[in-house]
Amino acid sequence: MAFEIILPRLGWDMVEGALASWLKQDGEFVRAGELLFSVEGDKAIQEIEALDSGYLRILPYGPQPGGEKVPVGTLLGYLVPQEQLASFRFPGSDLPDSLKQETESMKGVEPAGVTAQGQVGTPSDDDRKRRIYISPFARRLAEGLGVDWQMIKGSGRDGRIMAKDVEAIATLLKPEAPVTAPSSIQLTPPVQPVMPAPALQPASSAARTVMSPIRRKIAEHMAKSAHTTAPVTLTSEVDATELISLRKTLKDDVASSGQAVPSYNDLLAKLTAQALLEHPLANARIEGDEIVQLATVNIAIAVDTDRGLIVPVLRDVQSKTLRQLAQESATLIEKTRNGTVSYEELQGATFTITNLGMFEIDSFTPIIDLPQCAILGAGRIVPKQVVVDAGAGRVEIRQMMFLSLTFDHRLIDGAQAARFLQRVKKFVENPYLWLVG
Amino acid sequence: MRAMTFTEAAREGLAEEMARDPMIFVVGEGIGARGGNFNTTAGLYDLYGEWRLRDTPISENGFTGICTGAAMLGARPVVDFMFLDFELDALGGIINQMTRLRWMSNGQVKVPIVLRGGVGIASTGPHHSSNLFSLFMHLPGLRVVLPVFPADAKGLLKTSIRCDDPVIFLEHKKLMNLKGEVPEGEHLLPLGQASVVRPGKDLTIVAISYMVIETLKAATLLEKDGVLVEVIDPRTLAPLDIATILESVSKTHRLLIVDEDFSPGGAGAEIAAQLMEQGFYELDAPVRRLNGAFVPGPYSPPLEAAVVPNAQTIAKAAHDLLVE
């Protein structure tokens, strides 16, 4: 019995994902436990082990690597035992492999073969890759208008292509036509484009690309936050001179021991966790009509990657030592940057810290990552002249930094949030205070 | 033109034909001095007497057979069954003899008969509510005529009486009191010519018999939602004017068939099949049917209301088809 390879569920609320790449070749023998393929979930790429042994047969009409998202459970291929390899057929295929290849090469010389084969009742290879439903009238219309209907995603039931979809695309293809298509029309990349894809763009328009799964997720998430929260941003300038000297001390200490040096983000996470324990309403979320105060502080750290913004989570920050945090965050950020962070490592944050200091940003208005209550933005640390004693008229050069706290006014009020930010400021200016707890 | 009811219009057509041709006579239960259960012959007995308005005992097989013989010999009988359901008692002779004699005699014998009867669910219970359209469509040699509007009732009955082959003329009981303008004098409508009773562009609805009226109500509802449906009354199911339906679907690309009669093997199935055969590449969606429930007509008014399509269910079916 051939073993089915399906898109796995990587987290309890994952409903779809994209096949990122195959790590084995079609036809290659795979042992159980070997890495077989990688999946791009909501924000992470994860490598998946083979659960059985056998010869890999990649479903020819299944999801393509780097393609669109498909539902969890989608069939990707088979692991076929050796004794069945000769007789193995993909379901729905009535042709042995050798014949299929012949059909494919024939199609190369005669594109009209799709229709001809359809008439004699043999499903063409194109049909098997992606079954497209189109009404007879829409198909006739498309042929008359010279529209490649295989590229159209229909607006009828179950994506069936109707005449109006064809007409909308035909309008879009005209150079003088308006750039925007009706919202119901989505262009999907063709499996085998008969018409070159750039032809879809009106001459005057900018380049179009399908959103990556990560970009789409970020877009959905940010828009949801912007539309549902009542965000207010408070900014406060803090004196980070002591924080810098603390970090220098730690750095000098761990340099000799060969361990990870706590970053400013690690220090901020630890100090913020302490402030959150004292102001639990900022470590809360709304669930229905209830406010849930969370017992642990899980702080998400915003990481800029070439695939987009990803926020891995440092767990139980309140009960971990700074050294543990430094070690964990270094690993987590490395995994995030190279795309191997797991789905679970991105879940369960109760608060987020985002740092734009390296880009010479002073203050900004971060967007709350729902369902969290607040997000803290750290600016750059710059030396400034500061009046340290107004009476004596004494001015010193101090290392100053802005903290920007965006909170959800649905959950907490301005004064409560201000008191929390004030507490963070106090910790940053006197970082040893958290030792007291 | 004057306004008159469906029954009055049909009766005027019958009276005009009887005045024109003395070979026309009517048989049936209570169609003499009583004027017919549905007033189909009211007043005619006084004009033409019992020789041409012949009351019969309850013996459908007998008097229908007599009429087949009379028609073979040159008469033009109109057999008034009151309810179509009663015709079933005469069906053997109708199918085996009446509809086949023209072929069996190599065209030498004509059987010009009109069989008429009330159809449809109209508070009439299981024994008086049959439609059975497809049963008659299935018989070669029989014309199946179902007028909806009074003018059509007159024009089609006159043509049916003049037809040299048997015609079954089906009058929905809910249409009998429907009023409408009716032309005076010679008004003849050809068999096999459908009528576009409401023009539209988004969806074609072919409605059969009384369903035309409900569909027109639905069309008014749908227009409020911005949907313009074209409503077609086929008027005769045999011969079936598929050309008019095809022309409409070539414009709207969607077809819904509304029929109070049952769905399996029904008139809608035949229309859908012919349209698919001749107009497949005009279809932007599957052809859909909306039929009466596949149960005998119930006697209970709430149940009766539930088994028959109405303006609301037709409008819903239209909406469903538009997003298909």
Boltz contact constraints between the chains, C-beta under 6 A:
constraints:
  - contact:
      token1: [A, 135]
      token2: [B, 284]
      max_distance: 6.0
  - contact:
      token1: [A, 136]
      token2: [B, 280]
      max_distance: 6.0
  - contact:
      token1: [A, 136]
      token2: [B, 281]
      max_distance: 6.0
  - contact:
      token1: [A, 136]
      token2: [B, 283]
      max_distance: 6.0
  - contact:
      token1: [A, 137]
      token2: [B, 253]
      max_distance: 6.0
  - contact:
      token1: [A, 137]
      token2: [B, 282]
      max_distance: 6.0
  - contact:
      token1: [A, 137]
      token2: [B, 283]
      max_distance: 6.0
  - contact:
      token1: [A, 137]
      token2: [B, 284]
      max_distance: 6.0
  - contact:
      token1: [A, 138]
      token2: [B, 284]
      max_distance: 6.0
  - contact:
      token1: [A, 140]
      token2: [B, 281]
      max_distance: 6.0
  - contact:
      token1: [A, 156]
      token2: [B, 324]
      max_distance: 6.0
  - contact:
      token1: [A, 157]
      token2: [B, 324]
      max_distance: 6.0
  - contact:
      token1: [A, 162]
      token2: [B, 284]
      max_distance: 6.0
  - contact:
      token1: [A, 163]
      token2: [B, 284]
      max_distance: 6.0
